[in-house]
Amino acid sequence: MVEVLEVVQNDELYDINFTVYDYARVVVNLTNVTEIKLRSAIIGGTVLDLDVTCSVVSAVDGTCKYTVQNGELITIGLYHAELQITYSGGKIITTKRFDIRVVKDLP
């Protein structure tokens, strides 16, 4: 089952926190990571809606975050998303996909 993160349309400057796991559900050490990208595309879309850089919070605990900026995640819908992790030696791994659901805020 795909994990779904729900966010409210037009909210901004809040953090989305991640813990990175491998496929055996073991925390991934991010010590030698040079870049972590949060990438997402609306389901059925042909372009990325987000291709942004996350900040490492705790390398040994495998945690990182992204602070949502103005104008991001504003279109209501369901997005496929992933983290793309680049290591200092050039190795790139991509996490298991998850979904982001953008919902309309209450009146």
C-alpha positions in Angstrom: 0.0 0.0 0.0 1.3 3.4 -0.9 1.7 6.0 1.9 -0.4 9.1 1.3 0.6 12.5 2.8 -2.3 15.0 2.8 -1.6 18.8 2.6 -3.9 21.8 2.3 -3.9 23.9 -0.9 -2.2 27.3 -0.5 -0.5 26.5 2.8 3.1 27.5 2.8 6.3 27.7 4.9 5.6 24.5 6.7 8.0 21.5 6.8 7.3 18.1 5.3 9.5 15.7 7.3 10.9 12.4 6.0 12.7 9.4 7.4 14.4 7.5 4.7 14.2 3.7 4.8 15.6 1.1 2.4 13.3 -1.6 1.0 13.9 -3.7 4.1 12.6 -0.8 6.3 16.0 -0.1 7.7 16.9 3.6 8.3 19.3 4.9 5.6 22.3 6.7 6.9 22.6 10.0 5.0 26.1 11.0 6.1 27.7 10.9 2.6 24.7 12.5 0.9 25.3 15.6 -1.2 21.7 16.2 -2.3 18.2 15.0 -1.6 15.5 16.0 -4.1 11.8 15.8 -3.5 10.2 15.1 -6.9 6.5 14.9 -7.6 4.1 14.9 -10.5 0.3 15.0 -10.5 -1.1 11.6 -11.5 -1.5 11.6 -15.3 0.8 14.5 -15.7 3.8 14.6 -18.0 6.0 17.0 -16.1 7.4 17.3 -12.6 5.4 19.7 -10.4 8.1 19.7 -7.7 11.8 19.1 -8.2 13.2 20.7 -5.0 16.1 20.2 -2.5 15.5 18.8 1.0 17.7 19.6 4.0 19.2 16.8 6.1 18.0 17.0 9.7 19.9 14.1 11.2 22.2 12.1 8.8 22.6 9.1 11.2 18.8 8.9 11.8 18.0 9.2 8.1 15.8 12.3 8.5 15.4 15.2 6.1 12.8 17.9 5.5 11.4 20.2 2.8 9.9 23.6 3.6 7.0 24.2 1.2 7.3 27.6 -0.5 4.7 30.0 -1.9 3.1 28.7 -5.1 3.9 25.0 -4.4 1.4 22.3 -4.0 -1.5 24.6 -5.0 -3.3 22.4 -7.5 -5.9 20.1 -5.9 -5.2 16.5 -6.8 -3.1 13.4 -6.1 0.6 13.4 -6.9 3.2 10.6 -7.1 6.3 11.5 -5.2 9.8 10.2 -4.4 13.0 11.3 -2.8 16.1 11.1 -5.1 19.3 10.8 -3.0 22.7 11.6 -4.4 25.9 10.4 -2.6 29.3 12.0 -2.7 30.7 9.2 -5.0 27.9 9.9 -7.5 25.7 7.0 -6.5 22.0 7.9 -6.9 19.1 6.0 -5.2 15.4 6.7 -5.4 13.1 5.9 -2.5 9.9 3.9 -2.7 7.2 6.1 -4.2 4.5 7.7 -2.0 1.6 10.0 -2.8 0.8 13.6 -1.8 -2.8 14.5 -1.8 -3.5 18.3 -2.0 -6.9 19.1 -0.6 -9.0 22.3 -0.7 -8.9 24.3 2.5 -12.2 24.7 4.4 -14.3 27.8 3.8 
